[in-house]
Amino acid sequence: MRMSPPAHSQRSPSPSQPSGKGEVTDLKGQLRQLAGSRAPGSDDSKRDLFKKVISYMTIGVDVSSLFSEMVMCSATSDIVLKKMCYLYVGNYAKHNPDLALLTINFLQRDCKDQDPMIRGLALRSLCSLRVTNLVEYLVGPLASGLTDRNNYVKTVATIGVLKLYHISASTCFDSDFPSTLKHLMLNDPDPQVVANCLSSLQEIWSLEASKSEEALSEREALLSKPTIYYFLNRIKEFSEWAQCFVLDFVSKYVPTDSNEIFDIMNLLEDRLQHANGAVVLATIKLFLQLTLSMTDVHQQVYERIKAPLLTLVSSGSPEQSYAVLGHLHLLVMRAPMLFSSDYKHFYCQYIDPFYVKKLKLDMLTVVANESNTYEIVTELCEYVANVDIPIARESIRAVGKIALQQYDVNAIVDRLLQFLEMEKDYVTAETLVLVKDLLRKYPQWSHGCIAVVGNISSKNIQEPKAKSALIWMLGEYAEEMQDAPYVLESLVDNWDDEHSAEVRLHLLTAVLKCFLRRAPETQKALGAALAAGLADFHQDVHDRALFYYRILKRDVSLAERVVNPPKQAVSVFADTQNNEIKDRIFDEFNSLSVLYQKPSYMFTDKEHREGQFAFSEEIGNLSTGIETAISVVPAEMVEASDNDLLLGSSEKEDSIIPSSNGSAYNAPLYDLSSSSSTPASQLNFAIDDLLGLGLTVAPEPIPATLKLNPRPSLDPATFQQKWRQLPVSVSQDTSITPQGVGALTTPQVLLRHMQGHCIHCIASGGQAPNFKFFFFAQKAEESTTSSSTYLVECIVNLSTRKAQLKIKADDQTTSMAFSDLFQSALSEFGLQ
C-alpha cells in the first residue's frame, strides 16, 4: 500500500530558494489565471505572486519569461501591485528593448489614470526605461505631466525632462521642454516643483554651455539678479535638500557691489540658525565666498559662524559632528586666534568614537597658544593614561606638536619625561619619537632628557620608529651617555634579528658617530656593523655601509665632517600640506574635499588616483615585444675586483700576524687600555684591520660589470617556465623623474631604449598611467645551451611615480651586477 508523504513535506519552497525552472513555470501559470480575474481577493493573490517574482529577481533568478503575465496583471487600481510591476519592468526593460516595447501601452495608459499617484509612478517608470528607440513615446506623457494639476506629477515630469535630455538632447530641445521648465520655475507655487526645475535646468545648460554661445547665454540668464532674489525670497518654503541646492546655486552668482553682498547675507542670516547641518554649512560657504575680498567683513563672518558650528558639534550625531569638525578644523587653521578661547569645546567625550576624538586632538593642537597651553596639555596628559591605546598615542603626538610650537616647552618636556616612567611600551615608544624631535629643535634640553632616556633598556623597545629614535640619541649624545657604546654593540650583535631597514640605517650612523668620539670602546661594534651592512640584502643599508667604509679608508677627519658636522637647531618642521593645497580645499568648502583633506582632483581624476594595477604571473595575456624573433642576451663577466671594498689574498695574508700563542688574528687598531674619550680623528689606523675585527670569512668578490649578448633567442614558453621555477634574486622599488613620466608616452618607447642596452622585452601590457613589462637578457660569450639568463618584471605606475622591479637569474652570483646594469639603463630613461 502506498503511503502519502507527511504534511510538512508538501510545503512550497521558500521564495528566496526556488526549486528550479519548474517554480518559475508554476508562477507563470498562476499569473495567467489571475490576469483577467476580477473576483474578490484576487488582488491579494496577485500581491503574493508579485512578491515571489520580485524576490526571485532580487537574488538573481531570471524571471524575464514572466514579462507578459506581469504586464497583464498590472491592469488594476491597486497601487502596491502597480509599484511592484513598475519595479519589475524597469529591471528587465532596460536590458531588453524588445520587452520594453511591450510596456509602452500600459504605461501610457497609466499616465492618464485618475489617480495622480499612479500617473506619477507610470511617468517615472516610462522615463526610466532609457531606450533610445522609445523616445517618441515619452514626449506626449511628459508634456501632459508638466501641465498636470497635481504637484507630484509635475515634480516627476521635471526630472523626466532631464532623463529625456540624456537619452536624446535634440528631442528635448525640439519639444521646447527647457523653456517650459523655466516658466514653471518662475511661476509655479509648489516649491518642490520649482527646485526640481532649477536642478534640471542647471544640469542641462551646464552641459550645453560648451557647445554653443546660445546655451552659454541661457546659463548666464539663470544667474541673473532677479532670479537670484526670487529664490532667496522663497528659500524658507523649500525643503532642506532644496535649500542646499539653492544656496549652491546662489554661490555661483557674482554680486555687482558690496550692497548686493550685504542684501544676500541679510536675507540668509536666519539660515545660520537652521537645525540641519547641511543648510548651515552651505550658508557659511556662501558667506565666506562673498566676503573673501572684504577683510574686515570676512573676519566678522568668522565670529558670526563660530556659535552655529560649535552648537552643531555638540548636538548632532557622531557622523555629523565629524563632518562639522572637519570644516571647523579648516577654519581654525586659517584663523586660530578666533577659536582659541573655545578650546574646551574640543575636549574628547567618553562616548565619542575614535575618528571624532582624533579630529578633536588635531583641533586642540591648532588652537593652542600662550594663554591656554597649560590647560590643553593637562587635558591631553589625562588621555595618555586612557585605556584606549590609539587615543593615548595620538595624545602624546598632540603634546609634542604643541611643544614644537614653542608654547610652555619647559613644562611639556617634564611631562614627556614622566611618560617614560609609566612603563607602558606604547607610551614609551611614542614618547621617544617626540623626544628626538624636541632635541632637534631644543638642544639645550639634552642633559635632562638624556639622563632619563639612558635608563631605558633597548630590549623593551620593539617599534622601529621608537628604536630608531633611541639609536639616534645614542649616537648623537654618545659622550653624555656612559653606556652608549655597549648598548650599540649589543644592538649590532643582534643585527640579524632586526628586520627593519630604518633601524639598521640608524644603527650604522649611530655606531660611526660613537666611534668618532669614543673610538676604543666602539672599535669592535663598528667593524661588526660595517661587515653586517656590507652583507645586507637591503640596497640602502648596503650602500650606506659601503659609503662609510670608503670614506673612513680615505680620511677619518673627512668622515667626521660628513657624519657629525656642526648642527643648527631645527626651527620649523615641514608641514604635510602646502598653502596652495589648503587654499584649494578652502575653495571646495562644504564638500568631501574637507573630510578627505585633499582637493577633489586628487580623488576624482583618474590620473591622480593610485591605481590598483595587478597582473597574473602568466604573460600569455600580454602583447609581445618589438621584435618577432627575440633572442636572449648573454653577458660576459669582466675579471675585476672591487679593490676599494675587499682585500686581495696577498693583502689579507699581510694583515694577519701571529699572536703570542701561535694563533692568527687581525691586528688590533688601538690599545683598548687607552682613554675612552680619545677621538678617532687623532688615531692612525688601517680601516681594513678595523673591518677585519668583525669579519670571519671574507665575502666573494662582486663582479664589476657584465657584458650582454645583443643577439638573444628565447621563446615565451621557456620564459614562463623559468619565471615559475626561479626564485626572486632582487626585488626593489625605484622612483620616476618628471622627465621619465613625460618620456613614457607608450610602452614601445621604453622597449626601444632598453633594446639599445641589449635588454629585450618579451611581453608588455597595460595603459597609462600603469604599464607592465617582462624583459630578459643573457651573459655573452656562452653557448646557447648553457647560457645564464636574467628575467625581469617591471611594473610602472606613472601616477605615483614608482616602478617595481623583480629580477630572477640562473646565476645568482651575478644577479646584483645585472641589477646595477638594468637600473643604469632605466636611469638614462628617467626611471632611477
C-alpha positions in Angstrom: 0.0 0.0 0.0 1.4 3.4 -1.0 1.9 5.8 1.9 1.2 9.5 1.5 4.0 11.9 2.4 3.8 13.8 5.7 2.0 17.1 5.6 5.2 19.2 6.3 6.9 17.8 3.2 4.4 19.3 1.0 5.3 22.9 1.8 6.3 25.0 -1.1 9.9 26.1 -1.2 10.9 29.5 0.3 10.7 32.4 -2.1 14.4 33.0 -1.6 15.2 29.4 -2.5 13.4 28.5 -5.8 13.4 24.8 -6.6 14.3 25.5 -10.3 12.6 26.2 -13.6 9.5 24.4 -12.5 8.9 27.1 -9.9 9.0 29.9 -12.5 6.7 27.9 -14.8 4.2 27.4 -11.9 4.3 31.2 -11.3 3.7 31.8 -14.9 0.6 29.6 -14.9 -0.8 31.2 -11.7 -0.2 34.7 -13.0 -2.0 33.9 -16.3 -5.0 32.6 -14.4 -5.3 35.7 -12.3 -4.6 38.1 -15.2 -8.2 38.7 -16.2 -9.8 37.9 -12.8 -12.0 40.4 -11.1 -13.0 38.2 -8.2 -12.8 39.5 -4.7 -9.4 38.7 -3.1 -7.7 38.4 -6.5 -5.5 41.4 -5.8 -4.3 39.8 -2.6 -3.3 36.7 -4.5 -1.6 38.8 -7.1 0.4 40.5 -4.4 1.7 37.2 -3.1 2.8 36.1 -6.5 4.3 39.5 -7.3 6.3 39.3 -4.1 7.7 35.9 -5.1 8.7 37.3 -8.6 10.4 40.3 -7.1 12.3 38.2 -4.5 13.5 35.8 -7.3 14.6 38.8 -9.4 16.4 40.2 -6.4 18.5 37.1 -5.8 19.4 36.8 -9.5 16.9 34.3 -10.8 15.9 35.0 -14.4 12.2 35.7 -14.4 12.1 37.6 -17.6 9.8 34.9 -19.1 7.0 36.2 -16.9 7.1 39.6 -18.5 3.8 39.3 -20.4 1.9 37.9 -17.5 3.2 40.6 -15.1 2.1 43.3 -17.6 -1.4 41.8 -17.9 -1.8 41.5 -14.1 -0.9 45.2 -13.7 -4.3 46.2 -15.1 -5.6 47.0 -11.6 -6.1 50.0 -9.4 -4.1 48.5 -6.5 -1.2 50.9 -6.0 1.0 48.3 -4.4 0.7 46.0 -7.4 1.5 48.9 -9.7 4.7 49.7 -7.8 5.9 46.1 -7.9 5.1 45.8 -11.6 7.0 49.1 -12.3 10.0 47.8 -10.4 9.9 44.5 -12.4 9.5 46.4 -15.7 12.3 48.8 -15.0 14.7 46.0 -14.2 14.2 44.0 -17.4 13.2 46.6 -20.0 16.5 48.5 -20.0 18.4 45.3 -20.8 15.9 44.1 -23.4 14.4 46.7 -25.7 12.0 44.2 -27.3 10.4 43.6 -23.9 10.4 47.4 -23.2 8.2 47.9 -26.3 5.5 45.7 -24.6 5.3 48.1 -21.7 4.6 51.2 -23.6 0.9 50.8 -24.0 0.1 50.0 -20.4 2.5 52.7 -19.1 0.9 55.3 -21.4 -2.5 54.2 -20.2 -1.5 54.6 -16.6 -0.1 58.1 -17.3 -3.8 59.1 -17.9 -5.1 57.3 -14.8 -7.4 59.2 -12.5 -5.2 58.5 -9.5 -2.3 61.1 -9.5 0.0 58.7 -7.7 -0.4 56.1 -10.5 0.1 58.8 -13.1 3.3 59.9 -11.4 4.7 56.4 -10.9 3.9 55.5 -14.5 5.6 58.6 -15.9 8.6 57.9 -13.7 8.9 54.3 -15.0 8.4 55.4 -18.6 11.2 57.9 -18.4 13.4 55.4 -16.6 13.4 52.8 -19.5 16.3 54.7 -21.1 15.7 53.1 -24.5 16.6 55.4 -27.5 14.0 53.8 -29.8 11.2 54.6 -27.4 11.9 58.4 -27.1 9.0 59.3 -29.3 6.6 57.8 -26.8 8.0 60.0 -23.9 7.2 63.4 -25.4 3.4 63.2 -25.1 3.3 62.0 -21.4 6.0 64.4 -20.4 4.1 67.4 -21.9 1.0 66.3 -20.1 2.9 65.8 -16.9 4.4 69.3 -16.9 0.8 70.8 -17.2 -0.8 68.3 -14.7 -2.9 69.7 -11.9 -1.2 67.5 -9.3 2.2 68.7 -7.9 3.6 65.2 -7.6 3.1 64.5 -11.3 4.7 67.8 -12.2 7.6 67.0 -9.8 8.2 63.7 -11.6 7.8 65.3 -15.0 10.5 68.0 -14.3 13.1 65.3 -13.6 11.8 63.3 -16.5 12.8 66.1 -18.8 16.4 65.7 -17.6 16.2 62.0 -18.3 14.9 62.7 -21.8 17.8 65.1 -22.4 20.4 62.4 -21.5 18.6 60.0 -23.9 18.1 62.4 -26.8 19.1 66.0 -26.3 17.7 67.0 -29.7 14.2 65.7 -28.9 14.3 67.6 -25.6 15.0 70.9 -27.3 12.7 70.2 -30.3 9.8 69.8 -27.8 10.8 73.1 -26.1 10.9 71.5 -22.7 13.7 73.8 -21.3 11.5 76.8 -21.9 8.6 75.1 -20.2 10.8 74.3 -17.2 11.9 77.9 -16.9 8.3 79.1 -17.0 7.4 76.6 -14.2 10.4 77.6 -12.2 9.4 81.2 -12.1 5.6 80.8 -11.8 4.7 77.6 -10.1 3.5 77.9 -6.5 4.9 74.5 -5.4 8.5 74.8 -4.0 9.4 71.2 -4.8 8.4 71.7 -8.5 10.5 74.9 -8.6 13.5 73.2 -7.0 13.3 70.3 -9.5 13.1 72.7 -12.4 16.2 74.6 -11.2 18.1 71.3 -10.8 17.2 70.1 -14.3 17.9 73.4 -16.0 21.2 73.8 -14.3 22.4 70.5 -15.4 21.1 70.9 -19.0 22.6 74.3 -19.6 25.9 73.4 -17.8 26.3 70.5 -20.3 25.2 72.6 -23.3 27.3 75.7 -22.4 30.4 74.2 -24.0 28.6 73.5 -27.3 27.1 76.9 -28.3 27.1 80.6 -27.4 23.3 80.5 -27.1 23.4 77.8 -24.4 26.1 79.8 -22.6 23.8 82.9 -22.6 20.9 80.8 -21.3 23.1 79.5 -18.4 24.1 83.1 -17.6 20.4 84.1 -17.7 19.7 81.7 -14.9 22.3 83.5 -12.7 20.6 86.9 -13.3 19.9 89.2 -10.3 16.1 88.9 -10.5 16.3 85.1 -10.5 18.7 85.0 -7.5 16.5 87.3 -5.5 13.4 85.3 -6.4 15.0 82.2 -4.9 16.3 84.0 -1.9 12.9 85.4 -1.0 11.3 81.9 -1.3 14.1 79.9 0.3 12.1 79.3 3.5 9.4 77.4 1.5 11.9 74.8 0.2 12.8 71.5 1.8 16.2 71.1 3.4 17.6 69.4 0.3 16.2 72.1 -1.9 17.6 74.9 0.3 21.1 73.4 0.0 20.7 73.3 -3.8 19.5 76.9 -3.9 22.4 78.1 -1.7 24.9 76.3 -4.0 23.2 78.0 -7.0 23.4 81.4 -5.4 27.1 80.8 -4.6 27.8 80.9 -8.4 26.4 84.4 -8.7 28.8 87.3 -8.7 27.4 90.4 -7.0 28.0 93.8 -8.7 28.8 95.7 -5.5 29.0 95.5 -1.7 25.4 96.4 -1.3 24.3 93.3 -3.1 26.6 91.2 -0.8 25.0 92.7 2.3 21.5 92.2 0.9 22.2 88.5 0.2 23.7 88.0 3.6 20.8 89.7 5.4 18.3 87.5 3.5 20.2 84.4 4.6 21.1 85.4 8.1 18.4 83.1 9.7 19.7 80.1 7.7 22.7 80.0 10.1 20.3 79.0 12.9 18.8 76.1 10.9 18.6 72.7 12.6 20.0 71.0 9.6 23.8 71.0 9.4 23.9 70.8 5.6 22.0 74.1 5.3 24.2 75.8 7.9 27.4 74.7 6.1 26.0 75.7 2.7 25.2 79.2 4.1 28.6 79.5 5.7 30.3 78.6 2.4 28.3 81.3 0.7 29.1 84.0 3.3 32.9 83.1 3.2 32.9 83.2 -0.5 31.1 86.5 -0.8 33.4 88.3 1.7 36.8 87.0 0.5 37.8 90.4 -0.9 36.5 92.3 2.2 39.0 91.6 5.0 37.1 93.2 7.9 33.8 91.7 6.9 35.4 88.3 6.4 36.7 88.4 10.0 33.2 89.3 11.2 31.8 86.3 9.3 34.2 84.0 11.3 32.9 85.5 14.5 29.3 85.0 13.4 29.6 81.4 12.2 31.5 80.2 15.3 28.5 79.7 17.6 26.3 77.8 15.0 29.2 75.4 14.2 30.0 74.7 17.9 26.3 74.1 18.5 26.2 71.5 15.7 29.3 69.8 17.0 27.8 69.2 20.4 24.2 68.5 19.5 24.5 66.2 16.4 25.2 62.6 15.8 28.9 61.4 15.7 28.8 61.4 11.9 27.5 65.0 11.8 30.0 66.0 14.5 32.8 64.7 12.4 31.7 66.5 9.3 31.3 69.8 11.1 34.6 69.3 13.0 36.3 68.8 9.6 35.1 72.1 8.4 35.9 73.8 11.8 39.5 72.4 11.5 39.8 74.0 8.1 38.6 77.3 9.5 40.8 77.1 12.6 43.9 76.6 10.6 43.1 79.9 8.8 42.1 81.9 11.9 43.3 80.0 15.1 43.1 83.1 17.3 39.3 83.3 16.8 38.8 79.9 18.3 41.5 79.9 21.0 39.0 80.8 23.8 36.7 77.9 22.8 39.2 75.1 23.2 37.1 73.3 25.8 34.5 72.5 23.0 37.2 70.3 21.6 37.8 68.1 24.6 37.1 64.5 24.0 33.9 62.9 25.4 33.8 59.4 26.6 31.2 58.4 24.1 32.9 59.9 21.1 34.1 57.4 18.5 37.8 57.3 17.7 37.6 59.3 14.5 35.9 62.2 16.3 38.4 62.1 19.1 41.4 62.1 16.7 40.0 65.2 14.9 39.4 66.9 18.2 43.0 66.3 19.2 44.1 67.9 16.0 41.9 70.9 16.8 43.5 71.3 20.2 47.0 71.4 18.7 45.9 74.2 16.3 44.1 76.4 18.9 46.9 76.1 21.5 48.6 79.4 22.4 50.4 81.0 25.3 47.2 81.5 27.3 45.7 78.1 27.1 48.6 75.7 26.6 48.7 74.6 30.3 45.0 73.6 30.3 45.2 71.8 27.0 48.4 69.9 27.8 46.9 68.9 31.2 43.8 67.5 29.4 46.0 65.7 26.9 48.0 64.1 29.7 44.8 62.6 31.1 44.2 60.9 27.8 47.6 59.3 27.8 46.5 57.2 30.7 43.4 56.2 28.8 42.7 52.5 28.2 42.2 53.4 24.5 45.7 52.8 23.2 45.3 54.6 19.8 43.9 57.7 21.6 46.8 57.6 24.1 49.3 57.5 21.2 47.5 60.4 19.4 47.5 62.4 22.7 51.3 62.1 23.1 51.8 63.2 19.5 49.5 66.2 20.2 51.6 67.2 23.2 54.7 67.0 21.1 53.1 69.2 18.4 52.3 71.8 20.9 55.8 71.8 22.3 57.2 72.2 18.8 55.1 75.4 18.5 57.3 76.8 21.4 54.5 77.0 23.9 55.4 76.2 27.5 58.3 74.0 26.5 59.7 73.6 29.9 56.6 72.1 31.5 55.9 70.0 28.4 59.4 68.4 28.4 58.9 67.5 32.1 55.6 65.8 31.3 57.1 63.9 28.4 59.8 62.6 30.6 57.2 61.5 33.1 55.6 59.5 30.3 58.8 57.5 30.0 58.4 56.4 33.6 54.9 54.9 33.1 56.4 51.6 31.9 53.9 51.2 29.1 55.5 50.0 25.8 53.3 52.1 23.5 53.7 55.2 25.7 57.5 54.8 25.8 57.6 54.3 22.0 55.6 57.4 21.1 57.5 59.5 23.7 60.9 58.5 22.4 60.0 59.7 18.9 58.8 63.0 20.3 61.9 63.5 22.5 64.0 63.0 19.4 62.2 65.8 17.6 62.3 68.1 20.7 66.1 67.6 21.0 66.5 68.5 17.3 64.7 71.8 18.0 65.7 72.5 21.6 69.3 71.1 22.0 69.5 72.9 25.4 67.2 70.3 26.9 69.6 67.4 26.0 71.1 67.0 29.5 67.7 66.4 31.3 66.3 64.2 28.5 69.4 62.0 28.1 69.5 61.4 31.9 66.1 59.8 31.7 66.5 58.1 28.2 69.7 56.5 29.3 67.8 54.4 31.8 65.6 52.8 29.1 66.5 49.3 28.0 66.7 48.9 24.3 65.4 45.3 24.7 62.0 46.7 25.7 61.6 48.8 22.6 60.2 46.9 19.6 58.6 49.5 17.4 61.0 50.5 14.5 60.4 54.3 14.8 61.0 54.3 18.6 64.1 52.1 18.3 65.4 54.4 15.6 64.9 57.4 17.8 66.7 55.8 20.7 69.6 54.8 18.4 69.8 58.3 17.1 70.1 59.7 20.6 72.8 57.1 21.5 74.9 58.2 18.5 74.2 62.0 18.9 74.8 62.1 22.6 77.4 59.3 22.9 79.7 61.5 25.1 76.9 62.2 27.6 75.5 58.6 27.7 78.1 56.5 29.5 76.8 53.1 28.3 76.2 54.2 24.7 79.0 52.1 23.1 77.9 49.0 24.9 74.2 49.4 24.1 75.1 50.0 20.4 77.3 46.9 20.5 74.5 44.7 21.8 72.2 46.0 19.0 74.9 45.2 16.4 75.3 41.7 17.9 71.5 41.2 17.3 71.7 42.6 13.7 70.1 39.5 12.2 67.1 39.7 14.5 66.3 43.3 13.4 64.2 43.3 10.2 63.6 47.0 9.8 65.9 48.7 7.3 65.2 52.0 9.0 66.7 50.7 12.3 69.7 49.3 10.6 70.4 52.6 8.8 70.2 54.5 12.0 72.4 51.9 13.7 75.1 52.3 11.1 75.2 56.0 11.5 75.0 56.0 15.3 77.8 53.5 15.6 80.0 55.6 13.4 79.2 58.8 15.4 80.0 57.0 18.6 83.2 55.6 17.2 84.4 59.1 16.1 84.0 60.3 19.7 84.8 57.1 21.7 86.9 55.1 19.4 88.4 52.4 21.6 85.1 51.4 23.1 83.3 51.3 19.8 86.0 49.7 17.6 84.6 46.2 17.7 81.0 47.4 17.2 81.9 49.5 14.1 83.7 46.6 12.5 80.8 44.3 13.1 78.3 46.8 11.9 80.1 47.6 8.6 80.6 43.9 7.9 76.9 43.2 8.5 75.9 46.2 6.5 78.0 45.2 3.5 76.4 41.8 3.5 72.9 43.1 4.0 70.3 42.3 1.3 68.7 45.8 1.5 70.2 48.1 -1.1 70.1 51.2 1.1 71.8 49.5 4.0 74.4 48.0 1.8 75.2 51.3 0.1 75.4 53.3 3.4 77.8 50.7 4.9 79.9 50.8 1.7 80.0 54.7 1.8 81.1 54.7 5.4 83.8 52.1 4.7 85.2 54.1 1.8 85.1 57.5 3.5 86.8 56.1 6.6 89.5 54.5 4.5 90.1 57.8 2.7 90.2 60.2 5.6 88.8 59.9 9.1 88.6 63.7 9.6 86.6 63.9 6.4 84.3 61.2 7.8 83.8 63.2 10.9 82.9 66.3 9.0 80.4 64.4 6.9 78.7 62.3 9.6 79.0 64.6 12.5 79.1 68.3 11.3 78.2 71.3 13.5 74.4 71.2 13.7 71.9 74.0 14.0 68.6 73.6 15.8 65.6 72.9 13.5 63.4 75.9 13.6 60.4 74.7 11.6 59.3 71.2 10.9 57.9 70.6 7.4 54.1 70.7 7.1 52.3 67.8 5.3 50.3 70.3 3.2 51.4 73.4 1.5 49.4 76.6 1.4 48.3 76.0 -2.1 46.7 72.7 -1.2 45.0 74.3 1.8 43.6 77.1 -0.3 42.2 74.6 -2.9 40.5 72.8 -0.1 39.0 76.0 1.3 37.7 76.8 -2.2 35.8 73.5 -2.0 34.3 74.2 1.3 31.2 72.0 2.2 32.4 69.1 0.1 34.2 65.8 0.6 37.5 67.6 0.0 37.3 68.9 3.5 36.8 65.5 5.0 39.5 63.9 2.9 41.8 66.9 3.5 42.8 67.0 -0.2 41.4 68.8 -3.3 38.8 66.9 -5.3 41.1 66.3 -8.3 43.3 64.1 -6.1 40.5 61.6 -5.6 38.2 62.1 -8.6 40.6 62.5 -11.6 41.7 59.2 -12.9 45.3 60.2 -13.4 45.7 61.3 -9.7 44.2 58.1 -8.2 46.6 55.5 -7.1 45.9 52.6 -9.5 45.4 49.1 -8.3 47.5 47.5 -11.1 47.5 43.8 -10.7 48.9 41.2 -13.2 48.9 37.4 -13.0 52.2 35.6 -13.2 51.3 34.4 -16.6 52.3 36.5 -19.6 50.1 34.9 -22.1 47.6 37.8 -22.0 50.3 40.4 -22.6 51.4 41.6 -26.1 54.7 40.6 -27.4 57.7 43.0 -27.7 59.0 44.9 -30.6 60.9 42.1 -32.4 59.1 39.0 -33.6 62.2 36.8 -33.3 63.6 37.7 -29.9 66.9 36.3 -28.8 68.2 36.0 -25.3 71.2 38.2 -24.4 74.2 36.6 -22.6 76.8 38.6 -20.8 80.5 38.2 -20.2 81.9 38.8 -16.8 85.0 41.1 -16.8 87.5 39.8 -14.3 87.9 42.7 -12.0 87.6 43.1 -8.3 86.5 46.0 -6.1 89.8 46.7 -4.5 88.2 49.6 -2.7 85.9 47.2 -0.8 87.7 43.9 -0.3 91.3 42.8 0.2 93.2 40.7 -2.2 94.7 37.4 -1.0 98.2 38.8 -0.6 96.9 41.8 1.4 94.9 39.5 3.7 98.0 37.5 4.4 100.0 40.6 5.2 97.3 41.8 7.5 97.3 38.6 9.6 100.1 38.4 12.2 100.9 35.6 14.6 99.9 36.1 18.2 101.9 35.1 21.2 100.1 31.8 21.4 100.6 31.0 17.7 97.1 31.7 16.5 96.4 34.1 13.7 94.3 37.2 14.2 93.8 40.6 12.7 96.0 43.2 14.4 94.0 45.4 16.7 93.9 49.1 15.9 94.1 50.5 19.3 95.3 49.7 22.7 91.9 49.3 24.5 93.5 50.4 27.7 93.8 53.9 26.3 91.5 56.7 27.3 87.9 56.0 26.2 87.4 59.6 25.2 90.2 59.5 22.6 88.6 60.7 19.3 89.2 58.6 16.1 90.5 61.6 14.2 93.6 61.7 16.4 94.5 58.0 15.7 96.2 56.4 12.7 94.9 53.1 11.7 94.1 50.8 8.7 90.4 50.6 8.1 90.8 47.1 6.6 92.1 45.9 10.0 89.1 47.5 11.7 86.8 45.7 9.3 88.6 42.5 9.9 87.6 42.5 13.5 84.0 42.0 12.5 84.6 39.5 9.7 85.2 35.8 10.0 85.1 34.9 6.3 85.8 37.4 3.5 83.0 37.7 1.0 83.4 36.7 -2.6 84.4 39.5 -5.0 81.4 41.1 -6.7 81.7 41.4 -10.5 82.1 44.9 -11.5 80.4 44.7 -14.9 78.5 42.4 -17.2 78.6 42.1 -20.9 75.3 41.2 -22.5 74.8 39.4 -25.8 73.0 41.7 -28.3 71.5 38.7 -30.2 69.4 36.6 -27.8 66.9 33.8 -28.6 64.1 32.9 -26.1 60.6 31.8 -26.7 57.7 32.8 -24.4 57.1 29.2 -23.2 60.6 28.9 -21.9 60.3 32.3 -20.3 57.2 31.3 -18.4 58.8 28.0 -17.3 61.9 29.8 -16.0 59.8 32.5 -14.3 57.8 29.9 -12.4 60.9 27.9 -11.3 63.5 30.6 -10.4 63.4 32.4 -7.1 63.4 36.2 -6.9 67.0 37.5 -6.7 66.4 41.2 -6.4 63.2 43.0 -5.5 63.1 46.7 -5.1 61.3 50.0 -5.9 62.6 52.9 -7.9 61.4 56.4 -8.5 60.4 58.0 -11.8 61.6 61.5 -12.6 59.2 64.0 -14.3 61.3 63.6 -17.4 60.7 59.8 -17.3 56.9 60.4 -16.9 56.9 62.6 -19.9 59.0 60.2 -22.0 56.9 57.1 -21.3 54.1 58.0 -23.6 53.7 54.5 -25.0 55.3 51.1 -24.0 57.3 51.0 -27.2 59.4 54.0 -26.2 60.9 52.2 -23.2 61.2 48.9 -25.2 63.4 50.6 -27.9 65.5 52.3 -25.2 66.2 49.0 -23.3 66.9 47.2 -26.5 69.7 49.6 -27.1 71.3 48.3 -23.9 70.9 44.6 -25.0 67.9 44.1 -22.8 64.9 42.8 -24.7 61.2 42.7 -24.0 59.2 39.5 -24.5 55.8 40.9 -23.4 54.2 44.1 -22.3 50.8 45.4 -21.3 48.7 48.0 -19.6 47.8 51.5 -20.5 48.6 54.9 -19.0 49.3 55.5 -16.1 50.1 51.8 -15.5 52.4 49.7 -17.6 53.9 46.2 -17.1 56.9 44.8 -18.9 58.8 41.5 -19.0 62.4 41.9 -20.0 65.2 39.3 -20.4 68.9 39.2 -21.1 71.8 36.7 -21.1 75.5 36.7 -20.5 77.7 37.0 -23.6 80.2 34.5 -25.0 78.4 31.4 -23.7 76.8 28.6 -25.6 73.0 28.9 -26.1 72.5 25.6 -24.3 74.2 26.7 -21.0 73.8 30.5 -21.1 72.8 32.3 -17.9 69.5 34.1 -18.3 68.2 37.1 -16.5 64.4 37.7 -16.3 62.9 41.0 -15.2 59.3 42.0 -14.2 58.9 45.8 -14.3 55.6 47.4 -13.1 55.4 51.2 -13.8 52.9 53.5 -12.1 53.1 57.0 -13.5 50.5 58.4 -11.1 52.7 57.6 -8.1 56.0 57.9 -10.0 57.1 54.5 -8.8 58.5 51.4 -10.6 58.6 47.9 -9.0 61.4 45.5 -10.2 61.7 41.8 -9.7 64.8 40.1 -11.1 65.3 36.3 -11.4 68.5 34.8 -12.7 70.0 31.4 -13.5 73.3 32.6 -12.0 72.5 34.1 -8.6 76.1 35.3 -8.0 75.8 37.9 -10.9 72.2 39.0 -10.2 73.3 42.1 -8.4 75.6 43.1 -11.2 72.8 42.7 -13.7 70.5 44.7 -11.4 73.0 47.6 -11.4 73.2 47.4 -15.2 69.5 47.3 -15.6 68.9 50.2 -13.3 71.6 52.2 -15.1 69.7 51.7 -18.3 66.5 52.8 -16.6 68.1 55.9 -15.1 69.1 57.1 -18.5 65.5 56.9 -19.5 64.3 58.8 -16.4 63.5 55.9 -14.0 66.0 56.0 -11.2 
